[in-house]
Amino acid sequence: MSSRDVNVIDGALLKPLVVLSLPIVLSQMLQVGYNLADTFWVGRVGQEAVSALSYSWPLVFLMISIAGGFTVAGTVLVSQNKGAGRDERVNFAAGQTIAFVVVVAAFFSVIGYILTPWLVGLIGATPGSLEFTLAVEYTRTIFVGVVFMFGFFIFQALLRGWGDTRTPLYLMAFGVALNVILDPFLILGFQGNVLLTALGFEQLEATLLAVTGFEGFGVQGAAIATVFSRGVGAVLGMFWLFSGKVGIHLSLSDLKLELEMVRRIIVLGAPSSVEQSTRALGITVLTALVALAGDDAVAALGIGNRLNSLVFLPALGLARGTETVVGQNLGSEQVGRAKRAVGYSSAIVAGVLAVLSLVAYLFAEPITAAFIPGEPNVIAIGADYLKIIGPTFLFIGVFQVVQGAFRGSGSTRLAMVFAILSLWVFRLPPAYILLDWFGMGETGVWFAIALSNVLSMIAASLYFFRGTWTERVVEDEPEDGAGPDPEADGDEAIEPDSGGPHEGAESGSGQRADSQPEDGTGGGGSPDSSSIDEGAHPGEGQETD
């Protein structure tokens, strides 16, 4: 073990779960700051630059969604092998995931660069306009550096599976700081640089401009700063992985792709990629539906989404922490402990989001007004959004935790099915029916979102209580590092490792026969009756809707 990984398979469970999840929440908060910094400095360039980002973002988000799916495979493979005490398999699985993701990234880089003009036009930018030109420059720059971005994501996922969420947090903080420093200079150069002016360095700015003539790259500068900061993070992450300083210790031989392991990565990762990609498309469709109610409704939806991205940070952190805890404990044959982790996470999320729901309901108008003062109609619609959807926040939160449990077990296809049901069955059809057939306008959409939050949690929780998801864990081979068993399937149940560190096994109730209930509780915790729509932030996965 490295000094920063958290032991989640022995002893008390609640404290390690919180310790593991808190850095993930902080990383998400840093990601929000990362995005705000980009938007702030690009906004200094002008409206066209901001519009260019709006045209580019769906493409970047789609790319990140696909990458995020395959990083889930890395988390699952690492966590379950570590739980089973197979360190050599951990290294092999990590190396294979990195090699595969790099190949995928290289493919995206080439294809994305070539197709960017067509894709930007498809999204709606007018060819020949300034917005179109800026969007193409920004998007192509991102595609050129996509290998570095994917490298950063996979490092985070592998360390999370190992049980170390602090190192990715430190690396994220370093990347955000570097990006914030680079943004004003790469975007604005030495002419009209708001930062230098605010610091009283006008004379220095004039001198640097005279010497270099550098006036910045505009919106493309934001892309360069992003790629560079992510690239530095990726290089540092790979150095640590090959040095063994973070627990996982890679060798070059681990990077030589083996067909069976590639198949496992695809089996585990492809459903998550589909899940996140269809969510991105679903959010676009939902926005189009709201647009039928008018521009003010769209503005209110945008504000609501931004609020959601902040509100759900605790749920996202605990859901990802739950992935690791479930993965490691199923790997060590501790089904009861894995279920108990889901119960703890659900209870914490339900409690936090219940308080936030109350705040959102009681202070809906002033909260909305803080985002868009002087627009009474938008404020009124936004307040209705919070009053209708706010009471279902805790349902969304628990749904996210349960989804994390499914992914941690390796049941990524199951998580994909529930995510698709949540958006494409429980949300979009009722939204259209209430908006159009019943003439409820945007209010009908808000009720449909609330309904989907509740139904999604109920459906996922019912399946959770069946318990069959615990059988869907990966890896079934000896700890000899010789490569995957060609007969094993990516969703098979793991066999106990003979003589392994956790051969004490489970009792009939799913709890280890040699263990006592942690933190003064009984066994078999369960998720609260609540639900979530998975969200995340640019560079890390999804947008909360």
FIFIFI-602106 format. One record per residue (C-alpha): x, y, z. Coordinates in nm, 2 decimals. Example, Ala and Ser with C-alpha at 12.3 -4.5 7.8 and 13.67 -1.06 7.14 Angstrom:
BEGIN
+--------+--------+--------+
:      u :      v :      w :
+--------+--------+--------+
:   1.23 :  -0.45 :   0.78 :
:   1.37 :  -0.11 :   0.71 :
+--------+--------+--------+
END
This chain:
BEGIN
+--------+--------+--------+
:      u :      v :      w :
+--------+--------+--------+
:   0.00 :   0.00 :   0.00 :
:   0.10 :   0.36 :  -0.06 :
:   0.09 :   0.60 :   0.23 :
:  -0.22 :   0.78 :   0.08 :
:  -0.45 :   0.49 :   0.00 :
:  -0.74 :   0.42 :   0.23 :
:  -0.80 :   0.07 :   0.37 :
:  -1.17 :   0.00 :   0.30 :
:  -1.17 :  -0.38 :   0.34 :
:  -1.08 :  -0.41 :   0.71 :
:  -1.20 :  -0.25 :   1.03 :
:  -1.44 :   0.04 :   1.05 :
:  -1.62 :   0.13 :   0.73 :
:  -1.79 :   0.47 :   0.77 :
:  -1.48 :   0.68 :   0.84 :
:  -1.27 :   0.53 :   0.55 :
:  -1.57 :   0.58 :   0.32 :
:  -1.59 :   0.95 :   0.41 :
:  -1.21 :   1.00 :   0.40 :
:  -1.20 :   0.84 :   0.05 :
:  -1.50 :   1.04 :  -0.09 :
:  -1.41 :   1.39 :   0.05 :
:  -1.11 :   1.45 :  -0.18 :
:  -1.33 :   1.36 :  -0.48 :
:  -1.59 :   1.62 :  -0.37 :
:  -1.30 :   1.88 :  -0.34 :
:  -1.17 :   1.77 :  -0.68 :
:  -1.51 :   1.84 :  -0.83 :
:  -1.52 :   2.18 :  -0.67 :
:  -1.18 :   2.26 :  -0.82 :
:  -1.32 :   2.15 :  -1.16 :
:  -1.60 :   2.40 :  -1.12 :
:  -1.34 :   2.67 :  -1.05 :
:  -1.14 :   2.55 :  -1.35 :
:  -1.44 :   2.60 :  -1.58 :
:  -1.54 :   2.93 :  -1.43 :
:  -1.18 :   3.06 :  -1.49 :
:  -1.19 :   2.97 :  -1.85 :
:  -1.53 :   3.13 :  -1.90 :
:  -1.43 :   3.45 :  -1.72 :
:  -1.11 :   3.51 :  -1.92 :
:  -1.27 :   3.41 :  -2.26 :
:  -1.55 :   3.66 :  -2.17 :
:  -1.29 :   3.94 :  -2.18 :
:  -1.24 :   3.87 :  -2.55 :
:  -1.60 :   3.92 :  -2.64 :
:  -1.94 :   3.77 :  -2.72 :
:  -1.82 :   3.58 :  -3.02 :
:  -1.56 :   3.40 :  -2.82 :
:  -1.81 :   3.29 :  -2.56 :
:  -2.05 :   3.17 :  -2.83 :
:  -1.76 :   2.98 :  -2.99 :
:  -1.72 :   2.79 :  -2.66 :
:  -2.09 :   2.71 :  -2.66 :
:  -2.06 :   2.55 :  -3.01 :
:  -1.74 :   2.36 :  -2.91 :
:  -1.85 :   2.23 :  -2.58 :
:  -2.10 :   1.96 :  -2.70 :
:  -1.82 :   1.80 :  -2.90 :
:  -1.57 :   1.82 :  -2.61 :
:  -1.84 :   1.68 :  -2.38 :
:  -1.91 :   1.39 :  -2.61 :
:  -1.54 :   1.31 :  -2.63 :
:  -1.50 :   1.32 :  -2.25 :
:  -1.81 :   1.10 :  -2.21 :
:  -1.66 :   0.83 :  -2.42 :
:  -1.33 :   0.86 :  -2.24 :
:  -1.50 :   0.86 :  -1.90 :
:  -1.66 :   0.52 :  -1.98 :
:  -1.33 :   0.35 :  -2.03 :
:  -1.18 :   0.50 :  -1.72 :
:  -1.46 :   0.33 :  -1.52 :
:  -1.32 :   0.00 :  -1.65 :
:  -0.98 :   0.10 :  -1.50 :
:  -1.14 :   0.18 :  -1.16 :
:  -1.33 :  -0.15 :  -1.15 :
:  -1.03 :  -0.37 :  -1.26 :
:  -0.79 :  -0.21 :  -1.01 :
:  -1.03 :  -0.20 :  -0.72 :
:  -1.14 :  -0.56 :  -0.74 :
:  -0.80 :  -0.70 :  -0.80 :
:  -0.66 :  -0.50 :  -0.51 :
:  -0.95 :  -0.63 :  -0.29 :
:  -0.85 :  -0.98 :  -0.39 :
:  -0.49 :  -0.92 :  -0.29 :
:  -0.36 :  -0.96 :  -0.65 :
:  -0.12 :  -0.67 :  -0.67 :
:   0.05 :  -0.80 :  -0.99 :
:  -0.30 :  -0.81 :  -1.16 :
:  -0.35 :  -0.45 :  -1.04 :
:  -0.04 :  -0.34 :  -1.22 :
:  -0.13 :  -0.54 :  -1.53 :
:  -0.49 :  -0.41 :  -1.55 :
:  -0.37 :  -0.05 :  -1.50 :
:  -0.11 :  -0.08 :  -1.77 :
:  -0.36 :  -0.24 :  -2.01 :
:  -0.62 :   0.03 :  -1.94 :
:  -0.37 :   0.31 :  -2.00 :
:  -0.25 :   0.15 :  -2.33 :
:  -0.60 :   0.10 :  -2.46 :
:  -0.71 :   0.45 :  -2.36 :
:  -0.41 :   0.60 :  -2.54 :
:  -0.50 :   0.41 :  -2.86 :
:  -0.86 :   0.54 :  -2.83 :
:  -0.73 :   0.89 :  -2.77 :
:  -0.50 :   0.88 :  -3.07 :
:  -0.79 :   0.77 :  -3.29 :
:  -1.01 :   1.05 :  -3.16 :
:  -0.74 :   1.30 :  -3.20 :
:  -0.70 :   1.23 :  -3.58 :
:  -1.06 :   1.18 :  -3.66 :
:  -1.18 :   1.47 :  -3.45 :
:  -0.93 :   1.71 :  -3.60 :
:  -1.03 :   1.62 :  -3.95 :
:  -1.41 :   1.63 :  -3.89 :
:  -1.41 :   1.94 :  -3.66 :
:  -1.54 :   2.20 :  -3.92 :
:  -1.82 :   1.96 :  -4.03 :
:  -1.91 :   1.89 :  -3.67 :
:  -1.91 :   2.25 :  -3.56 :
:  -2.14 :   2.34 :  -3.85 :
:  -2.37 :   2.04 :  -3.76 :
:  -2.41 :   2.19 :  -3.41 :
:  -2.53 :   2.51 :  -3.56 :
:  -2.24 :   2.75 :  -3.61 :
:  -2.27 :   2.94 :  -3.94 :
:  -1.97 :   2.85 :  -4.17 :
:  -1.76 :   3.16 :  -4.24 :
:  -1.88 :   3.35 :  -3.93 :
:  -1.63 :   3.45 :  -3.66 :
:  -1.80 :   3.22 :  -3.41 :
:  -1.75 :   2.93 :  -3.65 :
:  -1.38 :   3.01 :  -3.70 :
:  -1.31 :   3.05 :  -3.33 :
:  -1.50 :   2.73 :  -3.25 :
:  -1.30 :   2.53 :  -3.50 :
:  -0.97 :   2.67 :  -3.36 :
:  -1.07 :   2.59 :  -3.01 :
:  -1.20 :   2.24 :  -3.08 :
:  -0.91 :   2.14 :  -3.30 :
:  -0.66 :   2.24 :  -3.03 :
:  -0.85 :   2.03 :  -2.78 :
:  -0.84 :   1.73 :  -3.02 :
:  -0.46 :   1.77 :  -3.07 :
:  -0.41 :   1.74 :  -2.70 :
:  -0.67 :   1.47 :  -2.63 :
:  -0.41 :   1.21 :  -2.55 :
:  -0.29 :   1.43 :  -2.26 :
:  -0.65 :   1.49 :  -2.14 :
:  -0.73 :   1.12 :  -2.15 :
:  -0.40 :   1.04 :  -1.97 :
:  -0.50 :   1.28 :  -1.69 :
:  -0.85 :   1.12 :  -1.65 :
:  -0.72 :   0.76 :  -1.65 :
:  -0.46 :   0.85 :  -1.38 :
:  -0.74 :   0.98 :  -1.16 :
:  -0.95 :   0.67 :  -1.22 :
:  -0.67 :   0.42 :  -1.15 :
:  -0.57 :   0.59 :  -0.82 :
:  -0.94 :   0.60 :  -0.72 :
:  -0.97 :   0.23 :  -0.77 :
:  -0.65 :   0.18 :  -0.57 :
:  -0.81 :   0.38 :  -0.28 :
:  -0.60 :   0.69 :  -0.31 :
:  -0.81 :   1.00 :  -0.38 :
:  -0.57 :   1.25 :  -0.22 :
:  -0.30 :   1.23 :  -0.49 :
:  -0.55 :   1.30 :  -0.77 :
:  -0.68 :   1.59 :  -0.56 :
:  -0.33 :   1.74 :  -0.53 :
:  -0.27 :   1.70 :  -0.90 :
:  -0.61 :   1.85 :  -0.98 :
:  -0.53 :   2.15 :  -0.76 :
:  -0.19 :   2.19 :  -0.93 :
:  -0.36 :   2.17 :  -1.28 :
:  -0.62 :   2.43 :  -1.19 :
:  -0.36 :   2.67 :  -1.05 :
:  -0.15 :   2.63 :  -1.36 :
:  -0.45 :   2.68 :  -1.59 :
:  -0.56 :   2.99 :  -1.40 :
:  -0.21 :   3.14 :  -1.43 :
:  -0.18 :   3.06 :  -1.80 :
:  -0.54 :   3.17 :  -1.91 :
:  -0.50 :   3.55 :  -1.90 :
:  -0.17 :   3.55 :  -2.08 :
:  -0.25 :   3.29 :  -2.35 :
:  -0.60 :   3.44 :  -2.41 :
:  -0.52 :   3.82 :  -2.38 :
:  -0.14 :   3.84 :  -2.43 :
:   0.01 :   4.17 :  -2.33 :
:  -0.26 :   4.39 :  -2.47 :
:  -0.56 :   4.48 :  -2.26 :
:  -0.46 :   4.21 :  -2.01 :
:  -0.71 :   4.26 :  -1.72 :
:  -0.49 :   4.08 :  -1.47 :
:  -0.18 :   4.30 :  -1.53 :
:  -0.39 :   4.61 :  -1.52 :
:  -0.56 :   4.50 :  -1.19 :
:  -0.21 :   4.44 :  -1.05 :
:  -0.09 :   4.78 :  -1.15 :
:   0.16 :   4.65 :  -1.40 :
:   0.05 :   4.86 :  -1.70 :
:   0.40 :   4.97 :  -1.77 :
:   0.53 :   4.62 :  -1.77 :
:   0.25 :   4.51 :  -2.00 :
:   0.34 :   4.79 :  -2.25 :
:   0.71 :   4.69 :  -2.24 :
:   0.63 :   4.32 :  -2.29 :
:   0.40 :   4.41 :  -2.58 :
:   0.67 :   4.62 :  -2.74 :
:   0.93 :   4.35 :  -2.70 :
:   0.72 :   4.05 :  -2.80 :
:   0.42 :   4.19 :  -2.99 :
:   0.22 :   3.91 :  -2.84 :
:  -0.16 :   3.99 :  -2.83 :
:  -0.28 :   3.65 :  -2.71 :
:  -0.44 :   3.36 :  -2.89 :
:  -0.79 :   3.46 :  -2.79 :
:  -1.03 :   3.17 :  -2.73 :
:  -0.77 :   2.92 :  -2.87 :
:  -0.55 :   3.03 :  -2.58 :
:  -0.80 :   2.88 :  -2.34 :
:  -0.77 :   2.54 :  -2.52 :
:  -0.39 :   2.57 :  -2.51 :
:  -0.39 :   2.63 :  -2.14 :
:  -0.63 :   2.34 :  -2.08 :
:  -0.42 :   2.10 :  -2.29 :
:  -0.09 :   2.21 :  -2.14 :
:  -0.21 :   2.19 :  -1.77 :
:  -0.37 :   1.85 :  -1.83 :
:  -0.06 :   1.74 :  -2.01 :
:   0.17 :   1.83 :  -1.72 :
:  -0.07 :   1.64 :  -1.49 :
:  -0.07 :   1.34 :  -1.72 :
:   0.31 :   1.33 :  -1.74 :
:   0.34 :   1.36 :  -1.36 :
:   0.08 :   1.09 :  -1.31 :
:   0.26 :   0.85 :  -1.55 :
:   0.59 :   0.91 :  -1.38 :
:   0.44 :   0.83 :  -1.04 :
:   0.28 :   0.51 :  -1.17 :
:   0.60 :   0.38 :  -1.32 :
:   0.80 :   0.48 :  -1.01 :
:   0.56 :   0.29 :  -0.78 :
:   0.53 :   0.59 :  -0.55 :
:   0.15 :   0.57 :  -0.56 :
:   0.11 :   0.20 :  -0.48 :
:   0.05 :   0.09 :  -0.84 :
:   0.39 :   0.01 :  -1.00 :
:   0.38 :  -0.02 :  -1.38 :
:   0.64 :  -0.17 :  -1.61 :
:   0.67 :  -0.14 :  -1.99 :
:   0.55 :  -0.50 :  -2.03 :
:   0.22 :  -0.40 :  -1.87 :
:   0.15 :  -0.17 :  -2.17 :
:   0.17 :  -0.45 :  -2.43 :
:  -0.20 :  -0.50 :  -2.51 :
:  -0.35 :  -0.85 :  -2.48 :
:  -0.66 :  -0.92 :  -2.67 :
:  -0.85 :  -1.08 :  -2.38 :
:  -0.79 :  -0.78 :  -2.15 :
:  -0.88 :  -0.54 :  -2.42 :
:  -1.21 :  -0.73 :  -2.45 :
:  -1.27 :  -0.70 :  -2.08 :
:  -1.20 :  -0.32 :  -2.09 :
:  -1.44 :  -0.28 :  -2.37 :
:  -1.71 :  -0.50 :  -2.20 :
:  -1.68 :  -0.29 :  -1.88 :
:  -1.62 :   0.05 :  -2.04 :
:  -1.84 :   0.06 :  -2.35 :
:  -2.17 :   0.06 :  -2.15 :
:  -2.05 :   0.35 :  -1.94 :
:  -1.94 :   0.54 :  -2.26 :
:  -2.29 :   0.47 :  -2.41 :
:  -2.45 :   0.58 :  -2.08 :
:  -2.27 :   0.91 :  -2.07 :
:  -2.31 :   0.98 :  -2.44 :
:  -2.68 :   0.91 :  -2.45 :
:  -2.71 :   1.14 :  -2.15 :
:  -2.54 :   1.42 :  -2.33 :
:  -2.78 :   1.37 :  -2.62 :
:  -3.08 :   1.35 :  -2.38 :
:  -2.98 :   1.68 :  -2.22 :
:  -2.98 :   1.84 :  -2.56 :
:  -3.33 :   1.70 :  -2.64 :
:  -3.46 :   1.82 :  -2.30 :
:  -3.32 :   2.17 :  -2.37 :
:  -3.49 :   2.16 :  -2.71 :
:  -3.82 :   2.07 :  -2.54 :
:  -3.79 :   2.36 :  -2.29 :
:  -3.71 :   2.59 :  -2.58 :
:  -4.07 :   2.53 :  -2.70 :
:  -4.18 :   2.72 :  -2.39 :
:  -3.96 :   3.02 :  -2.47 :
:  -3.61 :   3.17 :  -2.42 :
:  -3.69 :   3.27 :  -2.06 :
:  -3.76 :   2.90 :  -1.98 :
:  -3.43 :   2.80 :  -2.14 :
:  -3.24 :   3.06 :  -1.93 :
:  -3.41 :   2.93 :  -1.61 :
:  -3.32 :   2.57 :  -1.71 :
:  -2.96 :   2.68 :  -1.75 :
:  -2.95 :   2.84 :  -1.41 :
:  -3.11 :   2.53 :  -1.26 :
:  -2.84 :   2.31 :  -1.42 :
:  -2.57 :   2.53 :  -1.27 :
:  -2.72 :   2.51 :  -0.93 :
:  -2.76 :   2.13 :  -0.96 :
:  -2.39 :   2.09 :  -1.05 :
:  -2.30 :   2.25 :  -0.71 :
:  -2.58 :   2.08 :  -0.51 :
:  -2.48 :   1.73 :  -0.62 :
:  -2.11 :   1.75 :  -0.55 :
:  -2.15 :   1.55 :  -0.23 :
:  -2.35 :   1.29 :  -0.41 :
:  -2.10 :   1.26 :  -0.69 :
:  -1.81 :   1.23 :  -0.45 :
:  -1.98 :   0.96 :  -0.24 :
:  -2.09 :   0.77 :  -0.55 :
:  -1.74 :   0.75 :  -0.68 :
:  -1.61 :   0.66 :  -0.34 :
:  -1.87 :   0.39 :  -0.33 :
:  -1.75 :   0.25 :  -0.66 :
:  -1.41 :   0.19 :  -0.50 :
:  -1.54 :   0.05 :  -0.17 :
:  -1.78 :  -0.19 :  -0.34 :
:  -1.52 :  -0.30 :  -0.59 :
:  -1.25 :  -0.38 :  -0.33 :
:  -1.49 :  -0.55 :  -0.10 :
:  -1.65 :  -0.77 :  -0.37 :
:  -1.29 :  -0.85 :  -0.48 :
:  -1.22 :  -0.97 :  -0.12 :
:  -1.55 :  -1.16 :  -0.11 :
:  -1.72 :  -0.93 :   0.15 :
:  -2.06 :  -0.88 :  -0.01 :
:  -2.22 :  -0.76 :   0.32 :
:  -1.96 :  -0.50 :   0.37 :
:  -2.01 :  -0.37 :   0.01 :
:  -2.38 :  -0.34 :   0.07 :
:  -2.32 :  -0.17 :   0.40 :
:  -2.11 :   0.09 :   0.22 :
:  -2.40 :   0.17 :  -0.01 :
:  -2.63 :   0.21 :   0.29 :
:  -2.39 :   0.45 :   0.46 :
:  -2.34 :   0.66 :   0.14 :
:  -2.71 :   0.67 :   0.08 :
:  -2.79 :   0.79 :   0.43 :
:  -2.52 :   1.06 :   0.42 :
:  -2.63 :   1.18 :   0.07 :
:  -3.00 :   1.17 :   0.17 :
:  -2.94 :   1.38 :   0.48 :
:  -2.72 :   1.64 :   0.31 :
:  -2.95 :   1.68 :   0.01 :
:  -3.27 :   1.69 :   0.23 :
:  -3.13 :   2.00 :   0.40 :
:  -3.03 :   2.15 :   0.06 :
:  -3.38 :   2.07 :  -0.07 :
:  -3.54 :   2.26 :   0.21 :
:  -3.31 :   2.56 :   0.15 :
:  -3.38 :   2.55 :  -0.23 :
:  -3.76 :   2.54 :  -0.16 :
:  -3.77 :   2.82 :   0.10 :
:  -3.53 :   3.06 :  -0.08 :
:  -3.60 :   2.97 :  -0.44 :
:  -3.65 :   3.33 :  -0.57 :
:  -3.35 :   3.50 :  -0.41 :
:  -3.13 :   3.21 :  -0.51 :
:  -3.24 :   3.24 :  -0.88 :
:  -3.22 :   3.62 :  -0.86 :
:  -2.85 :   3.60 :  -0.76 :
:  -2.77 :   3.44 :  -1.10 :
:  -2.98 :   3.67 :  -1.32 :
:  -3.08 :   4.00 :  -1.14 :
:  -3.33 :   4.23 :  -1.32 :
:  -3.51 :   3.96 :  -1.51 :
:  -3.83 :   3.90 :  -1.31 :
:  -3.99 :   3.65 :  -1.56 :
:  -3.68 :   3.43 :  -1.56 :
:  -3.65 :   3.46 :  -1.18 :
:  -4.01 :   3.35 :  -1.14 :
:  -3.97 :   3.05 :  -1.38 :
:  -3.64 :   2.96 :  -1.21 :
:  -3.80 :   2.97 :  -0.87 :
:  -4.07 :   2.73 :  -0.98 :
:  -3.80 :   2.50 :  -1.11 :
:  -3.64 :   2.49 :  -0.76 :
:  -3.97 :   2.45 :  -0.58 :
:  -4.08 :   2.16 :  -0.79 :
:  -3.74 :   1.98 :  -0.84 :
:  -3.58 :   2.07 :  -0.51 :
:  -3.78 :   1.83 :  -0.30 :
:  -3.65 :   1.54 :  -0.51 :
:  -3.28 :   1.63 :  -0.47 :
:  -3.23 :   1.35 :  -0.22 :
:  -3.39 :   1.09 :  -0.45 :
:  -3.14 :   1.19 :  -0.72 :
:  -2.85 :   1.16 :  -0.47 :
:  -2.94 :   0.81 :  -0.36 :
:  -2.99 :   0.70 :  -0.72 :
:  -2.64 :   0.82 :  -0.80 :
:  -2.49 :   0.62 :  -0.51 :
:  -2.67 :   0.30 :  -0.61 :
:  -2.54 :   0.35 :  -0.97 :
:  -2.19 :   0.38 :  -0.82 :
:  -2.24 :   0.04 :  -0.65 :
:  -2.34 :  -0.12 :  -0.98 :
:  -2.04 :   0.02 :  -1.15 :
:  -1.81 :  -0.08 :  -0.87 :
:  -1.93 :  -0.44 :  -0.90 :
:  -1.85 :  -0.43 :  -1.27 :
:  -2.22 :  -0.42 :  -1.37 :
:  -2.17 :  -0.13 :  -1.60 :
:  -2.44 :  -0.25 :  -1.84 :
:  -2.69 :  -0.25 :  -1.56 :
:  -2.59 :   0.11 :  -1.47 :
:  -2.63 :   0.20 :  -1.84 :
:  -2.98 :   0.06 :  -1.85 :
:  -3.10 :   0.25 :  -1.55 :
:  -2.94 :   0.58 :  -1.68 :
:  -3.12 :   0.54 :  -2.01 :
:  -3.44 :   0.46 :  -1.84 :
:  -3.40 :   0.76 :  -1.61 :
:  -3.37 :   1.01 :  -1.90 :
:  -3.53 :   0.85 :  -2.21 :
:  -3.82 :   0.67 :  -2.04 :
:  -3.90 :   0.84 :  -1.71 :
:  -3.82 :   1.20 :  -1.81 :
:  -3.83 :   1.29 :  -2.18 :
:  -4.17 :   1.13 :  -2.28 :
:  -4.36 :   1.27 :  -1.97 :
:  -4.19 :   1.61 :  -2.03 :
:  -4.33 :   1.63 :  -2.38 :
:  -4.67 :   1.50 :  -2.28 :
:  -4.71 :   1.75 :  -2.00 :
:  -4.56 :   2.04 :  -2.20 :
:  -4.76 :   1.98 :  -2.52 :
:  -5.06 :   1.76 :  -2.47 :
:  -5.15 :   1.91 :  -2.13 :
:  -5.04 :   2.26 :  -2.22 :
:  -4.84 :   2.30 :  -1.89 :
:  -4.54 :   2.47 :  -2.06 :
:  -4.21 :   2.46 :  -1.88 :
:  -4.38 :   2.37 :  -1.56 :
:  -4.47 :   2.04 :  -1.71 :
:  -4.11 :   1.98 :  -1.79 :
:  -4.01 :   2.06 :  -1.43 :
:  -4.27 :   1.81 :  -1.30 :
:  -4.14 :   1.55 :  -1.54 :
:  -3.78 :   1.59 :  -1.41 :
:  -3.90 :   1.55 :  -1.06 :
:  -4.10 :   1.24 :  -1.15 :
:  -3.80 :   1.09 :  -1.32 :
:  -3.59 :   1.15 :  -1.02 :
:  -3.83 :   0.95 :  -0.79 :
:  -3.90 :   0.67 :  -1.04 :
:  -3.53 :   0.62 :  -1.12 :
:  -3.44 :   0.58 :  -0.75 :
:  -3.72 :   0.34 :  -0.69 :
:  -3.63 :   0.12 :  -1.00 :
:  -3.26 :   0.11 :  -0.92 :
:  -3.32 :   0.04 :  -0.55 :
:  -3.56 :  -0.24 :  -0.62 :
:  -3.29 :  -0.41 :  -0.83 :
:  -3.03 :  -0.33 :  -0.56 :
:  -3.23 :  -0.52 :  -0.30 :
:  -3.25 :  -0.83 :  -0.53 :
:  -2.88 :  -0.87 :  -0.46 :
:  -2.79 :  -1.03 :  -0.80 :
:  -2.57 :  -0.73 :  -0.89 :
:  -2.31 :  -0.86 :  -0.64 :
:  -2.23 :  -1.15 :  -0.86 :
:  -2.12 :  -0.93 :  -1.15 :
:  -1.76 :  -0.88 :  -1.05 :
:  -1.45 :  -0.92 :  -1.27 :
:  -1.14 :  -1.13 :  -1.28 :
:  -1.11 :  -1.50 :  -1.22 :
:  -0.75 :  -1.60 :  -1.24 :
:  -0.45 :  -1.68 :  -1.02 :
:  -0.21 :  -1.42 :  -0.89 :
:   0.07 :  -1.51 :  -1.13 :
:   0.04 :  -1.21 :  -1.36 :
:   0.04 :  -1.44 :  -1.66 :
:  -0.25 :  -1.26 :  -1.82 :
:  -0.63 :  -1.31 :  -1.82 :
:  -0.79 :  -1.65 :  -1.83 :
:  -0.94 :  -1.68 :  -2.18 :
:  -1.24 :  -1.87 :  -2.04 :
:  -1.33 :  -1.59 :  -1.79 :
:  -1.59 :  -1.33 :  -1.88 :
:  -1.58 :  -0.97 :  -1.78 :
:  -1.90 :  -1.01 :  -1.57 :
:  -1.83 :  -1.34 :  -1.40 :
:  -1.82 :  -1.38 :  -1.03 :
:  -1.47 :  -1.38 :  -0.87 :
:  -1.35 :  -1.69 :  -0.71 :
:  -1.19 :  -1.67 :  -0.37 :
:  -0.81 :  -1.66 :  -0.39 :
:  -0.68 :  -1.97 :  -0.22 :
:  -0.48 :  -1.87 :   0.08 :
:  -0.56 :  -1.50 :   0.01 :
:  -0.58 :  -1.24 :   0.28 :
:  -0.96 :  -1.26 :   0.30 :
:  -1.03 :  -1.62 :   0.29 :
:  -1.24 :  -1.58 :   0.60 :
:  -1.54 :  -1.56 :   0.36 :
:  -1.89 :  -1.43 :   0.40 :
:  -2.15 :  -1.57 :   0.63 :
:  -2.50 :  -1.64 :   0.49 :
:  -2.60 :  -1.28 :   0.56 :
:  -2.32 :  -1.15 :   0.34 :
:  -2.10 :  -1.04 :   0.62 :
:  -1.75 :  -1.18 :   0.68 :
:  -1.78 :  -1.46 :   0.93 :
:  -1.47 :  -1.33 :   1.12 :
:  -1.58 :  -0.97 :   1.14 :
:  -1.80 :  -0.76 :   1.36 :
:  -2.04 :  -0.49 :   1.25 :
:  -1.86 :  -0.16 :   1.19 :
:  -1.94 :   0.17 :   1.36 :
:  -2.19 :   0.02 :   1.60 :
:  -2.43 :  -0.08 :   1.32 :
:  -2.57 :  -0.41 :   1.22 :
:  -2.50 :  -0.56 :   0.88 :
:  -2.67 :  -0.51 :   0.55 :
:  -2.72 :  -0.14 :   0.51 :
:  -2.95 :  -0.03 :   0.23 :
:  -3.01 :   0.27 :   0.02 :
:  -3.26 :   0.53 :   0.13 :
:  -3.56 :   0.58 :  -0.08 :
:  -3.42 :   0.86 :  -0.30 :
:  -3.27 :   0.92 :  -0.66 :
:  -3.01 :   1.11 :  -0.89 :
:  -2.92 :   1.22 :  -1.24 :
:  -2.56 :   1.17 :  -1.29 :
:  -2.37 :   1.50 :  -1.33 :
:  -2.02 :   1.61 :  -1.35 :
:  -1.81 :   1.88 :  -1.49 :
:  -1.61 :   1.94 :  -1.80 :
:  -1.30 :   1.74 :  -1.79 :
:  -1.45 :   1.49 :  -1.55 :
:  -1.76 :   1.35 :  -1.71 :
:  -2.11 :   1.47 :  -1.72 :
:  -2.33 :   1.77 :  -1.67 :
:  -2.60 :   1.75 :  -1.41 :
:  -2.94 :   1.81 :  -1.57 :
+--------+--------+--------+
END
